[in-house]
Structures are given as C-alpha cells and as structure tokens.
Amino acid sequence: LDDEGAPNRPGGCRTCFGAIEISSESYSYDSLDRKSHYYNIAHCSKVIKADAWRVASSESLPEGVEMVGFVNPDSSLAVVAANHTNEVQQVVVQGAKREFTLTLQPRAIASARWTE
C-alpha cells in the first residue's frame, strides 16, 4: 500500500495497512518502508512450511508473550513467538527430544525451526 492506504478495492478495508508501504509522492523503491506485518510474515514463512499442522503451545508463558507451534510435513518442528512487553523475555521450547530457550527482545517476534 502507499502511505495513503491505497489502492483499495470496493468494499475493502479502509483502516488496514500493508506489510510494505511506499511513498505516494515518488512510488520509488527508495521510499519503501517495511512495517511490522512484513517481519511477521517473514518469520512465519521461514519456519512454517505449506501443509504444516498447528500443535498446542504451553499456557505457562510469561504475561505478554504469545507462542504457537507447528509440525511441518518433513517432521521438522517450528515455533513463532511474540513479545508484547517492554522487557526481554525468555521462553522454554520443548519438543519430544530437545529443549532450548528462546530469548525474545522487547516488542519483537522470534522464530525457530528444528528437527528432533
């Protein structure tokens, strides 16, 4: 979308914003601004493969942290976590055979993919 939220299709969202914004003054690559959605999509597409299955995530996460897990078709595991707080948070990610700590920077998203 451009910085005025255009183009919009008839009946489409007028308050939505895109993953990438470009200046309506120049419409040049130099004016490209990657929004938070861009990074969310990048993390998800890096670790979650087509036809992955969503699996349960622990409910014992720190307040302000969300995490979701997936099993990919190749049996690799993936998690994407978001830290909505202003402090560094750590979450323990545990598969059947492996366990590791994922450090989440303030107001950031992190992802991991591994095999057991």
Z-matrix of the N, CA and C atoms (Angstrom, degrees):
N
C 1 1.451
C 2 1.522 1 109.32
N 3 1.321 2 114.41 1 156.52
C 4 1.452 3 116.77 2 173.55
C 5 1.523 4 108.85 3 -87.75
N 6 1.336 5 116.87 4 179.17
C 7 1.464 6 120.71 5 -175.29
C 8 1.525 7 113.26 6 -70.91
N 9 1.325 8 117.67 7 -0.93
C 10 1.461 9 121.97 8 174.75
C 11 1.530 10 111.35 9 -108.50
N 12 1.342 11 116.29 10 9.13
C 13 1.459 12 121.17 11 177.71
C 14 1.516 13 114.20 12 79.60
N 15 1.308 14 117.41 13 13.66
C 16 1.467 15 120.89 14 -178.26
C 17 1.528 16 109.79 15 -100.89
N 18 1.279 17 119.47 16 159.29
C 19 1.466 18 127.08 17 -0.54
C 20 1.527 19 111.27 18 -81.64
N 21 1.296 20 115.11 19 155.05
C 22 1.463 21 122.03 20 176.22
C 23 1.514 22 109.02 21 -123.05
N 24 1.313 23 116.02 22 139.91
C 25 1.456 24 119.33 23 174.95
C 26 1.528 25 108.18 24 -86.25
N 27 1.321 26 118.38 25 153.81
C 28 1.461 27 121.20 26 179.41
C 29 1.530 28 110.82 27 -54.75
N 30 1.320 29 116.27 28 128.82
C 31 1.453 30 121.71 29 -179.89
C 32 1.512 31 113.61 30 79.98
N 33 1.326 32 117.47 31 2.07
C 34 1.465 33 121.78 32 -179.12
C 35 1.519 34 112.10 33 -79.27
N 36 1.292 35 115.16 34 176.11
C 37 1.457 36 122.37 35 -178.25
C 38 1.527 37 110.80 36 -68.35
N 39 1.312 38 116.37 37 129.66
C 40 1.465 39 121.45 38 178.48
C 41 1.529 40 111.96 39 -99.21
N 42 1.333 41 116.48 40 -10.55
C 43 1.466 42 119.68 41 -178.74
C 44 1.520 43 112.21 42 -113.87
N 45 1.315 44 118.00 43 5.09
C 46 1.463 45 122.05 44 -179.95
C 47 1.521 46 110.19 45 -80.47
N 48 1.317 47 115.39 46 157.79
C 49 1.453 48 118.85 47 173.00
C 50 1.512 49 108.50 48 -129.28
N 51 1.290 50 115.86 49 153.64
C 52 1.452 51 121.11 50 -175.74
C 53 1.514 52 112.81 51 -88.86
N 54 1.308 53 115.34 52 174.45
C 55 1.458 54 121.32 53 177.59
C 56 1.523 55 110.79 54 -72.60
N 57 1.318 56 116.16 55 -29.91
C 58 1.462 57 121.91 56 178.29
C 59 1.518 58 107.97 57 -130.05
N 60 1.336 59 115.67 58 136.30
C 61 1.457 60 120.86 59 177.45
C 62 1.522 61 108.16 60 -117.86
N 63 1.317 62 115.70 61 141.43
C 64 1.461 63 120.67 62 179.57
C 65 1.526 64 108.35 63 -129.42
N 66 1.313 65 117.08 64 141.57
C 67 1.457 66 122.00 65 -176.18
C 68 1.520 67 111.36 66 -63.08
N 69 1.333 68 116.26 67 132.29
C 70 1.462 69 120.56 68 177.91
C 71 1.524 70 111.52 69 -76.30
N 72 1.329 71 117.01 70 -10.00
C 73 1.464 72 119.93 71 177.31
C 74 1.522 73 111.70 72 -77.86
N 75 1.329 74 116.63 73 -37.62
C 76 1.465 75 118.73 74 -174.90
C 77 1.530 76 113.61 75 -119.25
N 78 1.309 77 116.90 76 -25.71
C 79 1.463 78 122.09 77 -173.98
C 80 1.525 79 111.42 78 48.24
N 81 1.325 80 116.13 79 35.77
C 82 1.467 81 120.06 80 -179.17
C 83 1.522 82 110.58 81 -103.33
N 84 1.319 83 114.56 82 157.56
C 85 1.460 84 120.82 83 177.96
C 86 1.524 85 110.82 84 -60.02
N 87 1.327 86 116.84 85 -30.64
C 88 1.468 87 121.22 86 -179.59
C 89 1.522 88 112.24 87 -64.69
N 90 1.337 89 117.74 88 -22.73
C 91 1.460 90 120.33 89 -178.70
C 92 1.528 91 112.61 90 -94.74
N 93 1.321 92 116.54 91 7.45
C 94 1.460 93 122.01 92 -178.26
C 95 1.532 94 110.73 93 -64.53
N 96 1.326 95 116.63 94 132.05
C 97 1.468 96 122.41 95 179.85
C 98 1.529 97 108.09 96 -128.32
N 99 1.317 98 116.29 97 114.24
C 100 1.468 99 120.61 98 179.31
C 101 1.528 100 109.20 99 -80.96
N 102 1.315 101 116.71 100 121.49
C 103 1.464 102 122.83 101 179.88
C 104 1.528 103 109.93 102 -90.43
N 105 1.329 104 116.41 103 173.85
C 106 1.468 105 120.54 104 -177.00
C 107 1.527 106 111.93 105 -57.66
N 108 1.320 107 118.28 106 -35.41
C 109 1.468 108 120.88 107 178.95
C 110 1.528 109 111.42 108 -59.17
N 111 1.323 110 117.45 109 -34.43
C 112 1.461 111 121.67 110 179.34
C 113 1.526 112 109.91 111 -58.56
N 114 1.330 113 115.99 112 -46.56
C 115 1.463 114 120.54 113 -177.87
C 116 1.527 115 111.48 114 -71.57
N 117 1.331 116 116.98 115 -34.88
C 118 1.466 117 119.97 116 175.44
C 119 1.528 118 110.57 117 -61.66
N 120 1.316 119 116.27 118 -46.64
C 121 1.466 120 120.74 119 178.88
C 122 1.521 121 110.30 120 -63.25
N 123 1.327 122 116.82 121 -40.92
C 124 1.468 123 120.91 122 -179.41
C 125 1.526 124 111.20 123 -61.19
N 126 1.331 125 117.06 124 -46.04
C 127 1.468 126 119.97 125 179.07
C 128 1.522 127 110.99 126 -61.98
N 129 1.317 128 116.17 127 -48.46
C 130 1.469 129 119.64 128 -178.02
C 131 1.521 130 111.63 129 -62.13
N 132 1.317 131 117.30 130 -45.57
C 133 1.466 132 119.51 131 -176.58
C 134 1.520 133 112.42 132 -70.03
N 135 1.318 134 117.45 133 -21.43
C 136 1.466 135 120.46 134 179.02
C 137 1.532 136 111.88 135 -74.60
N 138 1.330 137 117.68 136 -37.20
C 139 1.469 138 119.87 137 -172.51
C 140 1.526 139 114.56 138 -110.72
N 141 1.329 140 118.22 139 -24.30
C 142 1.462 141 121.71 140 -178.06
C 143 1.520 142 108.32 141 -100.47
N 144 1.310 143 116.70 142 120.22
C 145 1.460 144 121.61 143 -176.78
C 146 1.534 145 110.57 144 -97.29
N 147 1.315 146 115.86 145 159.87
C 148 1.469 147 121.13 146 178.67
C 149 1.524 148 109.75 147 -54.85
N 150 1.325 149 116.07 148 139.05
C 151 1.463 150 124.17 149 179.52
C 152 1.527 151 113.69 150 71.07
N 153 1.333 152 117.46 151 18.22
C 154 1.468 153 120.53 152 175.08
C 155 1.526 154 109.47 153 -68.34
N 156 1.329 155 114.62 154 155.00
C 157 1.463 156 121.46 155 176.70
C 158 1.516 157 108.53 156 -105.28
N 159 1.336 158 115.64 157 131.97
C 160 1.462 159 119.96 158 175.28
C 161 1.517 160 107.88 159 -77.10
N 162 1.322 161 116.31 160 136.27
C 163 1.459 162 120.96 161 179.22
C 164 1.520 163 109.31 162 -122.96
N 165 1.307 164 115.40 163 162.94
C 166 1.458 165 121.30 164 -177.39
C 167 1.521 166 111.17 165 -62.10
N 168 1.312 167 114.72 166 144.66
C 169 1.458 168 121.65 167 173.30
C 170 1.517 169 107.71 168 -116.12
N 171 1.295 170 116.37 169 154.53
C 172 1.456 171 121.32 170 -177.78
C 173 1.522 172 111.10 171 -64.67
N 174 1.297 173 114.83 172 146.27
C 175 1.457 174 119.67 173 175.05
C 176 1.522 175 110.96 174 -92.31
N 177 1.317 176 118.06 175 1.10
C 178 1.464 177 121.16 176 -178.37
C 179 1.530 178 110.81 177 -95.73
N 180 1.313 179 115.51 178 48.61
C 181 1.458 180 121.37 179 178.25
C 182 1.521 181 109.89 180 -93.76
N 183 1.324 182 117.01 181 154.51
C 184 1.465 183 118.75 182 175.41
C 185 1.531 184 110.26 183 -59.93
N 186 1.310 185 116.30 184 150.84
C 187 1.457 186 120.33 185 177.77
C 188 1.528 187 109.19 186 -59.52
N 189 1.320 188 116.03 187 135.16
C 190 1.456 189 120.57 188 179.86
C 191 1.516 190 114.30 189 88.54
N 192 1.335 191 116.70 190 4.26
C 193 1.465 192 121.23 191 178.85
C 194 1.523 193 108.88 192 -116.83
N 195 1.317 194 116.06 193 134.84
C 196 1.463 195 122.15 194 175.58
C 197 1.520 196 108.43 195 -122.51
N 198 1.330 197 115.82 196 144.72
C 199 1.457 198 119.75 197 179.07
C 200 1.523 199 108.92 198 -148.11
N 201 1.320 200 115.59 199 143.29
C 202 1.456 201 121.07 200 177.53
C 203 1.523 202 107.98 201 -134.96
N 204 1.334 203 115.48 202 144.07
C 205 1.457 204 120.62 203 -177.77
C 206 1.521 205 111.84 204 -117.80
N 207 1.336 206 115.23 205 156.35
C 208 1.462 207 121.94 206 -178.95
C 209 1.516 208 110.41 207 -141.85
N 210 1.339 209 115.30 208 151.43
C 211 1.461 210 122.27 209 167.81
C 212 1.522 211 105.74 210 -111.68
N 213 1.320 212 115.96 211 119.82
C 214 1.461 213 121.74 212 -179.87
C 215 1.527 214 110.77 213 -81.01
N 216 1.331 215 117.92 214 160.63
C 217 1.468 216 121.29 215 179.48
C 218 1.528 217 113.87 216 -57.16
N 219 1.332 218 117.77 217 -26.67
C 220 1.470 219 120.77 218 178.34
C 221 1.526 220 112.23 219 -86.67
N 222 1.340 221 116.87 220 10.30
C 223 1.471 222 125.92 221 -179.75
C 224 1.522 223 113.80 222 74.69
N 225 1.326 224 118.32 223 2.83
C 226 1.463 225 119.13 224 173.04
C 227 1.526 226 108.08 225 -70.77
N 228 1.319 227 115.69 226 156.70
C 229 1.462 228 122.13 227 179.62
C 230 1.521 229 108.81 228 -109.44
N 231 1.317 230 115.95 229 151.84
C 232 1.457 231 120.58 230 -179.54
C 233 1.517 232 110.13 231 -143.80
N 234 1.318 233 115.52 232 146.79
C 235 1.460 234 121.35 233 171.59
C 236 1.521 235 108.63 234 -134.78
N 237 1.321 236 114.23 235 148.89
C 238 1.455 237 122.11 236 171.09
C 239 1.519 238 105.51 237 -129.58
N 240 1.325 239 115.95 238 128.59
C 241 1.459 240 120.68 239 -177.34
C 242 1.520 241 109.89 240 -128.39
N 243 1.321 242 115.80 241 145.18
C 244 1.462 243 121.79 242 178.72
C 245 1.518 244 109.20 243 -125.02
N 246 1.314 245 115.88 244 134.08
C 247 1.456 246 122.80 245 177.22
C 248 1.527 247 107.56 246 -107.52
N 249 1.319 248 116.44 247 111.50
C 250 1.458 249 121.46 248 -178.81
C 251 1.527 250 112.03 249 -93.90
N 252 1.324 251 117.26 250 5.98
C 253 1.462 252 120.71 251 -177.46
C 254 1.529 253 110.82 252 -97.21
N 255 1.315 254 115.39 253 173.97
C 256 1.464 255 121.64 254 177.83
C 257 1.520 256 112.01 255 -95.94
N 258 1.318 257 117.89 256 13.13
C 259 1.460 258 122.22 257 -179.25
C 260 1.522 259 110.39 258 -126.64
N 261 1.336 260 115.96 259 153.84
C 262 1.460 261 120.88 260 173.87
C 263 1.528 262 107.85 261 -63.34
N 264 1.316 263 116.73 262 135.54
C 265 1.460 264 122.16 263 178.03
C 266 1.525 265 108.66 264 -125.08
N 267 1.316 266 115.84 265 150.88
C 268 1.456 267 120.79 266 175.49
C 269 1.521 268 108.77 267 -124.56
N 270 1.331 269 115.01 268 136.70
C 271 1.457 270 120.56 269 176.66
C 272 1.522 271 108.44 270 -127.24
N 273 1.307 272 115.06 271 144.33
C 274 1.461 273 120.57 272 177.25
C 275 1.520 274 107.75 273 -92.36
N 276 1.318 275 115.62 274 126.53
C 277 1.460 276 122.45 275 177.87
C 278 1.518 277 106.58 276 -106.10
N 279 1.325 278 115.92 277 126.21
C 280 1.458 279 119.41 278 -174.86
C 281 1.519 280 110.77 279 -130.51
N 282 1.325 281 115.05 280 122.31
C 283 1.457 282 121.68 281 171.83
C 284 1.511 283 108.16 282 -100.59
N 285 1.311 284 117.21 283 -168.27
C 286 1.463 285 121.09 284 179.58
C 287 1.528 286 111.93 285 -67.86
N 288 1.329 287 117.24 286 -32.71
C 289 1.465 288 120.78 287 -175.54
C 290 1.520 289 114.30 288 -122.13
N 291 1.311 290 117.61 289 -16.10
C 292 1.465 291 120.93 290 -176.46
C 293 1.513 292 110.99 291 -126.63
N 294 1.318 293 114.05 292 151.37
C 295 1.455 294 121.38 293 176.16
C 296 1.519 295 107.51 294 -141.92
N 297 1.328 296 116.80 295 137.51
C 298 1.461 297 120.48 296 176.97
C 299 1.521 298 109.24 297 -151.26
N 300 1.313 299 115.06 298 163.90
C 301 1.456 300 121.48 299 179.03
C 302 1.519 301 109.12 300 -102.82
N 303 1.307 302 115.67 301 131.22
C 304 1.455 303 122.43 302 177.66
C 305 1.524 304 107.24 303 -106.11
N 306 1.320 305 116.66 304 121.21
C 307 1.460 306 121.65 305 179.24
C 308 1.521 307 108.97 306 -92.96
N 309 1.322 308 115.30 307 125.36
C 310 1.463 309 121.96 308 -178.11
C 311 1.522 310 109.41 309 -109.32
N 312 1.300 311 116.60 310 119.48
C 313 1.455 312 121.11 311 176.58
C 314 1.526 313 109.57 312 -70.20
N 315 1.341 314 118.40 313 159.33
C 316 1.461 315 120.65 314 179.59
C 317 1.530 316 111.86 315 -57.42
N 318 1.322 317 115.96 316 136.35
C 319 1.462 318 122.77 317 176.30
C 320 1.525 319 112.38 318 51.74
N 321 1.329 320 115.43 319 44.23
C 322 1.468 321 120.03 320 -175.03
C 323 1.518 322 110.91 321 -134.79
N 324 1.311 323 114.12 322 168.76
C 325 1.453 324 122.65 323 176.60
C 326 1.523 325 107.70 324 -119.32
N 327 1.325 326 116.07 325 147.46
C 328 1.467 327 121.16 326 177.48
C 329 1.522 328 107.92 327 -140.58
N 330 1.319 329 115.58 328 154.99
C 331 1.461 330 120.13 329 -179.99
C 332 1.516 331 109.62 330 -143.03
N 333 1.321 332 115.04 331 158.08
C 334 1.465 333 120.63 332 177.56
C 335 1.522 334 108.51 333 -150.39
N 336 1.324 335 114.85 334 148.62
C 337 1.467 336 121.97 335 175.57
C 338 1.515 337 107.34 336 -137.82
N 339 1.342 338 116.95 337 135.09
C 340 1.454 339 120.63 338 -177.71
C 341 1.520 340 109.99 339 -152.99
N 342 1.314 341 114.51 340 166.97
C 343 1.461 342 120.68 341 174.59
C 344 1.513 343 108.08 342 -116.67
N 345 1.293 344 115.32 343 150.58
C 346 1.462 345 121.09 344 -178.99
C 347 1.508 346 110.08 345 -88.92
